[in-house]
Every structure is written in C-alpha cells, then in structure tokens.
Amino acid sequence: MKSSRTRAQRFTYLFIVGVLAFNYPLLSLFDVPRRIFGVPLLYVYIFVVWALLIVLVGVTARSRPSGM
C-alpha cells in the first residue's frame, strides 16, 4: 500500500516538474538566437526535457514495489 502511494507521489512530482519545465519563464530563457547542430536552442531544450520526462515516467512505472 505504501509503495503505491509513493509511486503516485513520484508521478505527481514528475507532472509538476513537467509543467514548470514547459512554462513561460523557463522557456523564455532558451528562446535565444543560438543553434546547436543547426537546431534552435529552444527546440533542443523542449525535445531533451520531453525525452527525459518520458524516461523518468517509464522508470517510475516499471519500478517494483519494495515489498516484492
């Protein structure tokens, strides 16, 4: 029971981090005229954060409860 609550809390934290990462003030920091391998920095930031969130959600979802 405790592990499912902990997992739910982790998903909630990931959601909050995702909302904050894709919110205006942080996005405006990366909206500069710089390019990485020809791709604008803002697009690189969005893709990297998005991919990282997907990986973290996958790790959280696949983690076993501590009682097993």
TAFENQUI-V519450 format. One record per residue. SS is DSSP state (alpha for helix, beta for strand, coil for the rest). PSI is psi in radians with two decimals (none if undefined). OMEGA is omega as a letter, one per 40 degrees, with the letter a starting at -180 (* if undefined). Layout:
[[SS	PSI	OMEGA] [SS	PSI	OMEGA]]
//
This chain:
[[coil	-0.75	a] [alpha	-0.63	a] [alpha	-0.61	i] [alpha	-0.57	i] [alpha	-0.72	i] [alpha	-0.72	i] [alpha	-0.73	i] [alpha	-0.66	i] [alpha	-0.68	i] [alpha	-0.73	i] [alpha	-0.67	i] [alpha	-0.77	i] [alpha	-0.71	i] [alpha	-0.68	i] [alpha	-0.78	a] [alpha	-0.74	i] [alpha	-0.72	i] [alpha	-0.74	i] [alpha	-0.77	i] [alpha	-0.65	a] [alpha	-0.52	a] [coil	0.33	i] [coil	2.82	a] [alpha	-0.91	a] [alpha	-0.68	a] [alpha	-0.66	i] [alpha	-0.59	a] [alpha	-0.41	i] [alpha	-0.51	a] [coil	0.02	i] [coil	1.19	a] [coil	2.77	a] [coil	0.94	i] [coil	2.67	a] [beta	2.53	i] [beta	2.00	a] [coil	0.64	i] [coil	-0.01	a] [beta	2.33	i] [beta	2.53	a] [alpha	-0.64	i] [alpha	-0.74	i] [alpha	-0.67	i] [alpha	-0.78	i] [alpha	-0.85	a] [alpha	-0.79	a] [alpha	-0.77	a] [alpha	-0.78	i] [alpha	-0.73	i] [alpha	-0.82	i] [alpha	-0.70	i] [alpha	-0.71	i] [alpha	-0.68	i] [alpha	-0.76	i] [alpha	-0.77	a] [alpha	-0.66	i] [alpha	-0.71	i] [alpha	-0.74	i] [alpha	-0.73	i] [alpha	-0.71	a] [alpha	-0.56	a] [alpha	-0.16	a] [coil	2.43	a] [coil	2.59	i] [coil	2.61	a] [coil	-0.34	a] [coil	-0.10	a] [coil	none	*]]
//
